[in-house]
């Protein structure tokens, strides 16, 4: 989920907005404005619209707090968090590694729904206090609801929707929070994370298909208690089901990859013959004499035997073609003091996680201050493909 933009940081965690979030913000605002206008016929349309926008923004702020809770607990257990992204289906914490134990999984997961439910209760209490402070009593009749003020309406809606989000996330469909809680329990029972993930993902796929079938039923006239029916609701449930199905399948695949790479040292996959170029080489000569004549995409930049940095094909692509003849490699390289590196003794799972989190294709492998190789994403993928083929042949793990 790389599209979108950053809006700042919370506790050092980068907060991003995906472009799809703007669509769901607009849809929720429009839907709420219609609902508020129907519930409060005395309000003018402008009042309903701006209250709906405020409610939608505060709802997503609540979703953000839900994700922040996940991320803070993950970081407290030594697991890096790249960012939090708000998007079409809510929010997601980009946690870079799986927890080391079932207890860690449970703690990281359960705080999310708990945060939403607590927020919901707080908002409902605030709404009730606001209603009583205005001299009214809580009543579900249309006449009583129409008399509730702006602040009370806002708090009560936020209360109900946060509680709904909290309990929705507890549905045992991996990778929803409920599915992760289920995986933590299965993991503790089997002492096998991969098997637990496979079972939890299977439940997640079943839940996803249930959502899709419910959506199809809604489109063809089925009305479900508390959920309603109709074309819009049906399409929405189909979209949610499709998203959950793909997420469950992808999450299991990532777990399999991590399991295959666990305890495999970087030294086993790194390339040891790392090519190098002089730091005063023109970029066009670098392209013609090095990139075009080999399949290498990363080169050490050297000066009198000293490592100055690393230059890659991606660095060249960022430079306009007309500037290559009068630009030197040292001008586009990543300096050695800013290089992201990895040790040969670290396992390949950590290497792949670092490659993904930093969105780079290779990492220099450093031992005792010297570059002894380079770990490339393509080499890891090739190793995984070979591993898969050997397992299919029944030859076991390398």
N, C-alpha and C positions, 0 to 999 in steps of 0.2 A: 504494500500500500504506500507507494512513493509519491502519488499525486497529492497536490494540496499545498498548504503553507503552514508555517509555524506561528503560534500566537504568544509564545513565552515559555517559561519554565515554572514548575511547582516542585519544591524540594529537589531542585537540580534535574528534574525529569522534563525533557522537551515535550511540549504539548502541541499537537498538530491537528489541523482541520483538513479533512479530505473534501474535495469539491462536492462529492455526493451528499455531504452533510447539509450544504446549503439548500438542496432540494427537499430533504426531509424536514428541515427547519421551516421552509415555506409551506409545505403540506400540513404540518402540525399547526402552524399559525393560522392558516386558512380554515382548517377544520374546527379549531377552537373558537375562532371568531364567529363562525356560524352557530356553534353550540351556545356560546355566551349570549348571542343575540336572541336565540330562541328561549333561553332560560330567563333572560332579563329584558323583556320587551320595552321597558322604560329607558334602557340605555340607547344612546345613539350609536351608529355604526362605527364611528371613529373610536369611541370608548372600547367597544368590543374588540376592535382590531389591535389597538395598542396593548390592551391587557393580554390578548392572546399571544402577542409577540413576546411580552415580558414573561408570560408563563412558559412558553416554549424555550426561551433562553435559560430560565432557571431550571427547567427540567433537564436540559443538557448539562447544566452546571452540576446537577445532582448525579447524572450519569458519569461525569468526569470525576467526581468525588468517589464514586464506586470503583472506578479504575485506579485512582490514586491510592485507595486503600490496598488493592492488590499489589501495586508496584512498591509501596513503602514496605510492606511485609516481605516481599520478595528481596528487596535490597537489604533489609535487616538480616536476611539469611544468606547474604553473600552472592545473590544472583543479580547480575546486571540487568537494567531495564533501559532499552534504547530510547523509547518514546511512548507516549499515549496518543492515540489517534481517534478523533470523533468522526464517524462516517454514517452512511445510510442506515445501518442497522444498530446504531448506538455508539459503543466505544470499545476499544481493544487496547490492552497493554502489551507492548512488544517486549515480553520477557525473554531474555536471550538463551536461557538454559532451563531444562526441566529440573524440578526440585530433586534433592539428593535422597529424600526419604518420603514415605507415605504421610508422615506427620507434617513435613514441610509443605507438601501438596495441599493437605487439608487446611493448614493455617493460612496459606496464601489465598486459597480459594474462598473459604467461608467468610472472610472479612468483607468481600464485595456485596453479596446479598444482605449480610447483616447491616452494612452501612446504609443500603437503600431502605431497608425496613425501618431502621432507627430514624432516618431522615423523614420517612413517611409519617411515623408516629409523632415526631416533633412538629411537622407541618399541620397535622390534624389537630393536635392540641392547640397550636397557635391559632388555627382557624376557629376552633370552638371558643377560645378565649375572646377572639375578636367579635364573634357573633354575640356572645353574652354581654360584652362591653358596650355593644350598640343597642342593648335593650331588647334583643330578640331571643328566641329560643330555637334550638335545632329541631327542624321538622322537614320531612321529605316531601311534603305537598308542594305542588307547583307554585302556589301563591306564596308560601313561606320562602321557598328558594329564590323567587323573584325579588324578595325584599333584602336579601343578603348583599352586603356591600362589596366593593372591589377587592379590598384586601382579604376579606373572609373567603370570597370565591376563589381567589388565587391560592391561598394557603390550603383550602380543602381539596382543590383539584391536585395540587402538588403532593399532598399527603396520600391520596388514593393512588395516584399514578406511580409514586415511588414504592409503595407497598406492593403494587402489581408487578413492577419491575423486579423487585427483590424475590418474590415467589416464582415469577416466570423463570428467572435464572436458576432456580432450584430444580427445574425439570431435569430429570436424569438423562439428558441427551448430550453426550460429549460432542463438542468442547464447551458447552454451556457450563456454568459453575456447578450445577447439579451433577453433570456428567463427570466433572473433575473430582467432585467429592466421591462419586461412585468409584472412580478409578483409584482414588487413594485407599478406599476400603478394600477393593479387590487386590490392590498391590500389597496391602498389609496382610491379606489372607493368603495370597499365593507366593509372596516374596519374589514376584516376577513382574517387573514394570511393563515389559513388552506384551505379555499375555494379558495383563490388566487393561492396557491400552486397547488391545484388540477387542476385548469383550465390551469395554465402555464405548468404543467407537461403533461397534455393532448396535448397541442400544441407541446411540446417537443417530445412526442411519435409520433405524426403525422409527424414532421420533420424527425425524425429518420427513419420511414418507407419510407419516400420520398427518403432519401439517399440510403436505401437498394434497393428500386425499381430502382433507377437510376443506381446503381452498377450492378444489374442484367441485365438491358438494355444495359449497356456498354459491358458486357461480350458477349452478343448476337448481337453485331454490332452497337448499338446505339452510335452516336457521338453527344455530347452536346456542343453547342457553349461555348467557354472559358474553358470548363472542359475536352473536348476530349472524348476519349473512349478507348476500348481495355480491355484485360484481367486484366492487372495490375491495371489500374485506377478503373475498376469495382470492383475488390476485395478490394481495398482500401476504396472505398465508402461504401461497405457492412460492412467492419470492423468499420468505423466511425459511421455508422447508428446503428450497434449493440451496440457499446459503448454508444452512446447517449441514446438509448432506455433504457438500463439497468440503466444508471445514472439518467434518469428522474424518473423511477419507484422507485429507491432506495432513491432519494432525497425526494420524496413525503412521503415515509414510515418514513423517519427520522423526517419530519415535524409533521406527525401524532403522533409519539412517544413523541416528545417534547411537543406537545399540550396536550397530555394526562397526562404528568408528571408535567406540569406547575402548580404551586401553591399547589402541593402535598408535604407536608413537609417530610424531611428525617426521622423525628421521627416516621412517620407512616409506614415506610418500614424497618427500621433498626431492627436487631436482638439485643435484650437486654441482653440475657444470653451468653455473650462472654466468651468462655472457656479460661483458662490460664494455663501456665506451668512454673515451676521454671527455672531460667536462667542458672543453672548449670546441667540441664538434658542432658544426652547423646542423640545424634540425633537418634540412633537406638531405644532407649527406647521411644523417642518421637513418632517415626513412629509406633512402635508395640502397645503402650499403649494408644495412643491418636488418631492419624490419622486413624489407622486401625479399631478402635472401635467406630467411629462416622462419620457423614457426614460433619463435620466441616473441613475447609481448612485453617483457620486463627486462631491463638492463641496469646493472650497477653503473654508476657514474664515478669514475676514478680520476685522481690527480696525483701523479708521482707515488702511486701505491696506496694513497689514502682514499677511503670511501667518502665521497662527497654527497651522495644521495642515490635515488632510484628514479629512472625515467621509464614510462610505459607508453604503450600505444594510445591509451586513453588521454595521456598528457598531450600527445601530438594532435589528437583529434580536436582538442580545445583551441588549438592555434590556427588562425586563418591561413590558408595555403600561401597567400601572397607574402606572408611574414616569415615563412620557413627559411628562406635563403639568408636572411640577415638576423636570425635568432639562434642563439646557442643552446645546446642541451641543458646547460646549467641554469638557463633562464626559465625552463619549464619543468625541471625535475622537482621531486619532493626531497628537501634537504635531509641529511642523515639524522639530524636531531629531531625531526618530525615524523620519521618513519614508524609505522606500526609493525612490530616484529613479534616473533614467537620463538620459543626455545625448542630444540630438537627433542627434548624429553617430554614435552607436553603432548597430550593425546590429540588425535586428528579431529575428534568431535569438537574440542575447544577451538581448533584451527578453523573448522568450517563455521562455527558460531561467530568467530571474530571476523571472518571474511564477509559473512552476511550482515553483521551488525554495522560494519564500516563501509559496506557496499564497495568492496575492492575485489580484484581478481587474483591477487597474489600477496603473500606475506614473506618478507625476508626472514630466513631462519638464522638466528644469532646465538653463538656459543662463545663465552669468554670474551665478549666484545667484538668478535669477528663474524662476518657473514659467511656461513658455510653451505648455504643452499637457499632455495626458494620454494615455498609451498604454494602451488597453484590450484585454483578451484577446479580446473579441468582435470588435474591429476587425481583429485579426490573423487570426482564423478566417474572417472575411468576405473578407479579401484572399486567403487561401489557396483558398477556394472559388471566387472569381472567377478566380484563376490556373489552377485545375484546369479550369474550364469553357472558358477561352480556349485552353488546350493541347489540349483535346478537339476544338476547332474548327479546330485547325491554325494558329492565329494566332501561336503562339510565346509567348515570355515577355514580360511587361510591361517 
